[in-house]
């Protein structure tokens, strides 16, 4: 595995590979790698000649008072995991390399960013789209791999690629969970011992929400039941629990082919998100829709 910190060096290497007709799969991350990230690599490995992973904790997507400073980082361990997982090129730029100057140009997501985390974290998805566009331009990937755990991010990026004719395919990768159901997340390390014990209630509540949804229970009641199950069984504060159509993220109507129950909850030091995606036939979402 080659570790690269400079954009020019990365582009030179990728150009060389492309001249040899090698396909490039891209896995953008913020590091502190876990099995969720590695499943993105695994899928990218199967479908491409070269796998590029980026690790960059993107300041543009953190708001004031959020956890940019406290976001966990461990370059040495990440390098080991990435290399073992079969990453060919690990791109780890520093802040000055990614944002040497700011011309003030903004990329504004549309209606998909007005709910869920978009509503709770103003400017978050502007920052996500900014770094994603930069990374796509730098890496020029044939395919890019994103986790369903960040379902709103994925939906917005799919729209971004379509609306702006970006030349990468977006691949959806299912959420990887701990044995007890908690979605793997770099932020789980900031849970206290007690919080970690009760955190699986998030996934359990979402699963129960799905059962209620399949039984025809109303949207409001499903949201209320999910929120109550979480607050009654943990110290977490609910940031939101919402049932919406997916991937439009518009209010759910029976015409929608898929629905999402998404939630964000705040523990003392960290905020976690999770979701469950359901077909309106009641089958859980499984994989890419374009394959
Ligand atoms: P992050 O480093 O948290 O920005 O995540 C980088 C990528 O990994 C994003 O596409 C995430 O959706 C994905 N990801 C994070 N956690 C998981 C997980 N538990 N399962 C699958 N993908 C994940």
Boltz pocket constraint, residues with backbone or C-beta under 6 A from the ligand:
constraints:
  - pocket:
      binder: B
      contacts: [[A, 28], [A, 29], [A, 30], [A, 31], [A, 35], [A, 36], [A, 37], [A, 39], [A, 40], [A, 145], [A, 146], [A, 147], [A, 148], [A, 149], [A, 150], [A, 173], [A, 174], [A, 175], [A, 176], [A, 177], [A, 183], [A, 184], [A, 185], [A, 186]]
      max_distance: 6.0
